[in-house]
Amino acid sequence: MKLNENIKIIGTNIILVPYESKHVEKYHQWMKSEELQLLTASEPLTLDEEYQMQKSWRQDEDKLTFLILDAAKFEQSGDEIEALIGDTNIFLLSEQDDKVKAAEIEIMIAEQPARGKRYGWESTLLMLHYGIKHLHIEKYRAITKDTNAKAMQMFQKMGFCEVKRVAVFQEVTFEKSIDDAWLKWIDREVSQRIEPYH
């Protein structure tokens, strides 16, 4: 989505940056992992296909993607590629019958050493907040594998409610409608600022 191509979101422990061609090779290495393919319901792509995907995501007005940097690592090295630890996405949903602007939220912490440090929590809240403020999203959906206990627990702690289980796909769907109280809770939970990205 072109909306975020020139901005970064700075949190406490993470920085969200647009997905650019310079990031593709590391992203491609991540997605060779069978574990990540399973958790994200993704098919392996060739490197050329990954470059095409990055371009299409930049142009697609229904997808918003940020890559996640470990802020401390980036501060030390100044190297985005070295500091990359995952990604977070919003997909706008068009099949909502009640005319509520809805979106699906995704989060992936790909780097094993970065897991269990609440980077996923912070990244998800920053992305949810950005979607509400800049895309005017009124309702979120999150779909996770029923084996991914940490993701399920995280979304429940964020106030999402389970609405569906599909045993054959091992998937659980959670939803959360936006209200002022929840938005204020996110503001208390995370520190954030938006700056230009070059």
Secondary structure per residue as TSV (DSSP state, phi and psi in degrees):
chain	resnum	aa	ss	phi	psi
A	1	M	-	360.0	132.6
A	2	K	G	-69.8	-19.2
A	3	L	G	-51.9	-38.6
A	4	N	G	-108.2	15.1
A	5	E	T	-72.0	-17.9
A	6	N	T	-120.3	22.1
A	7	I	E	-132.1	156.4
A	8	K	E	-130.1	151.1
A	9	I	E	-111.6	121.9
A	10	I	E	-104.3	119.5
A	11	G	-	-102.6	-155.0
A	12	T	S	-82.5	-50.7
A	13	N	S	-112.7	-7.8
A	14	I	E	-135.3	160.7
A	15	I	E	-128.7	132.0
A	16	L	E	-99.2	127.1
A	17	V	E	-127.4	155.6
A	18	P	E	-63.5	152.4
A	19	Y	-	-82.6	112.7
A	20	E	-	-116.0	168.2
A	21	S	G	-60.4	-30.3
A	22	K	G	-65.1	-19.1
A	23	H	G	-90.1	-12.4
A	24	V	H	-61.4	-42.8
A	25	E	H	-62.1	-40.8
A	26	K	H	-68.6	-41.2
A	27	Y	H	-59.7	-42.3
A	28	H	H	-61.2	-40.8
A	29	Q	H	-62.1	-43.1
A	30	W	H	-56.2	-46.6
A	31	M	T	-78.4	3.8
A	32	K	T	-78.9	-15.1
A	33	S	-	-71.5	124.5
A	34	E	H	-63.5	-34.2
A	35	E	H	-61.7	-47.5
A	36	L	H	-68.5	-36.2
A	37	Q	H	-59.8	-42.7
A	38	L	H	-67.0	-47.9
A	39	L	H	-65.7	-30.7
A	40	T	H	-103.1	3.9
A	41	A	T	51.7	46.9
A	42	S	-	-111.3	152.1
A	43	E	-	-99.2	143.8
A	44	P	-	-65.4	139.9
A	45	L	-	-116.1	156.5
A	46	T	-	-73.2	166.8
A	47	L	H	-62.0	-40.2
A	48	D	H	-61.8	-42.6
A	49	E	H	-63.5	-36.3
A	50	E	H	-65.2	-39.9
A	51	Y	H	-63.2	-41.0
A	52	Q	H	-64.2	-39.6
A	53	M	H	-63.4	-43.4
A	54	Q	H	-60.0	-43.2
A	55	K	H	-63.7	-44.0
A	56	S	H	-67.2	-37.0
A	57	W	H	-66.2	-32.4
A	58	R	H	-67.1	-35.0
A	59	Q	H	-87.9	-28.5
A	60	D	-	-69.1	124.3
A	61	E	T	-82.0	-1.3
A	62	D	T	-102.5	-2.9
A	63	K	E	-127.5	131.1
A	64	L	E	-121.2	123.2
A	65	T	E	-127.0	135.0
A	66	F	E	-126.4	143.8
A	67	L	E	-94.0	152.2
A	68	I	E	-105.6	126.0
A	69	L	E	-107.4	141.0
A	70	D	E	-72.8	111.7
A	71	A	H	-60.4	-40.1
A	72	A	H	-65.4	-43.5
A	73	K	H	-63.3	-42.9
A	74	F	H	-65.4	-38.8
A	75	E	H	-62.2	-39.0
A	76	Q	H	-71.1	-45.2
A	77	S	H	-100.8	-27.2
A	78	G	-	68.9	10.7
A	79	D	-	-108.5	109.0
A	80	E	H	-61.2	-40.4
A	81	I	H	-63.1	-44.5
A	82	E	H	-63.5	-35.5
A	83	A	H	-85.2	-7.7
A	84	L	E	-64.7	132.0
A	85	I	E	-128.9	-11.9
A	86	G	E	173.9	-165.1
A	87	D	E	-147.3	163.2
A	88	T	E	-140.9	139.7
A	89	N	E	-133.1	151.0
A	90	I	E	-123.0	129.0
A	91	F	E	-113.7	119.6
A	92	L	E	-70.0	136.3
A	93	L	E	-101.1	137.6
A	94	S	-	-110.1	-6.4
A	95	E	-	-93.6	12.3
A	96	Q	-	-71.1	123.2
A	97	D	T	-76.2	-27.4
A	98	D	T	-90.2	12.9
A	99	K	-	64.2	15.7
A	100	V	-	-82.6	134.4
A	101	K	-	-75.0	112.8
A	102	A	E	-122.0	157.2
A	103	A	E	-150.6	154.6
A	104	E	E	-100.1	135.5
A	105	I	E	-105.7	138.5
A	106	E	E	-130.7	148.7
A	107	I	E	-141.7	137.8
A	108	M	E	-141.2	119.0
A	109	I	E	-99.6	103.6
A	110	A	-	-82.6	-33.5
A	111	E	S	-80.9	117.7
A	112	Q	G	-53.2	-46.0
A	113	P	G	-64.6	-17.5
A	114	A	G	-88.3	-5.8
A	115	R	T	-79.8	152.4
A	116	G	T	77.0	14.8
A	117	K	S	-115.1	12.4
A	118	R	S	68.3	16.9
A	119	Y	H	-67.7	-38.0
A	120	G	H	-64.6	-40.8
A	121	W	H	-59.5	-52.4
A	122	E	H	-64.2	-44.7
A	123	S	H	-61.7	-43.0
A	124	T	H	-64.3	-45.0
A	125	L	H	-64.1	-39.9
A	126	L	H	-63.2	-40.9
A	127	M	H	-68.9	-42.8
A	128	L	H	-57.9	-45.9
A	129	H	H	-62.6	-44.5
A	130	Y	H	-61.0	-43.2
A	131	G	H	-62.3	-38.9
A	132	I	H	-66.8	-47.9
A	133	K	H	-74.8	-35.7
A	134	H	H	-109.1	-21.5
A	135	L	H	-111.3	-3.4
A	136	H	-	58.7	39.2
A	137	I	-	-71.5	138.1
A	138	E	-	-111.4	-13.5
A	139	K	E	-154.0	136.8
A	140	Y	E	-114.2	150.1
A	141	R	E	-124.8	144.8
A	142	A	E	-134.5	132.0
A	143	I	E	-119.3	129.3
A	144	T	E	-139.0	160.9
A	145	K	E	-68.6	143.1
A	146	D	T	-70.7	-7.4
A	147	T	T	-91.0	-9.4
A	148	N	-	-92.7	75.8
A	149	A	H	-60.2	-36.8
A	150	K	H	-65.1	-42.4
A	151	A	H	-66.4	-42.8
A	152	M	H	-61.2	-44.9
A	153	Q	H	-63.6	-40.0
A	154	M	H	-62.2	-48.9
A	155	F	H	-64.5	-36.3
A	156	Q	H	-65.3	-40.3
A	157	K	H	-64.6	-26.9
A	158	M	T	-81.5	-2.4
A	159	G	T	98.5	3.3
A	160	F	-	-72.0	148.9
A	161	C	E	-115.2	139.2
A	162	E	E	-68.8	131.0
A	163	V	E	-120.1	-18.0
A	164	K	E	-161.2	145.2
A	165	R	E	-127.7	135.0
A	166	V	E	-121.7	97.4
A	167	A	G	-59.9	-38.2
A	168	V	G	-63.7	-30.9
A	169	F	G	-100.4	-0.2
A	170	Q	T	55.5	40.0
A	171	E	E	-115.1	143.7
A	172	V	E	-122.6	132.7
A	173	T	E	-108.9	131.9
A	174	F	E	-117.8	151.4
A	175	E	E	-137.3	153.7
A	176	K	E	-147.4	122.0
A	177	S	E	-85.7	144.5
A	178	I	-	-85.0	136.9
A	179	D	-	-143.4	168.3
A	180	D	H	-60.5	-39.0
A	181	A	H	-63.0	-40.4
A	182	W	H	-68.5	-40.8
A	183	L	H	-62.8	-39.9
A	184	K	H	-65.8	-37.0
A	185	W	H	-62.0	-43.9
A	186	I	H	-60.5	-43.3
A	187	D	H	-59.7	-35.2
A	188	R	H	-75.9	-30.9
A	189	E	H	-78.5	-32.7
A	190	V	-	-132.0	144.7
A	191	S	-	-95.1	138.9
A	192	Q	-	-154.3	148.7
A	193	R	E	-148.6	150.3
A	194	I	E	-106.1	130.6
A	195	E	E	-131.5	160.6
A	196	P	E	-63.5	146.3
A	197	Y	-	-119.6	127.1
A	198	H	-	-118.0	360.0
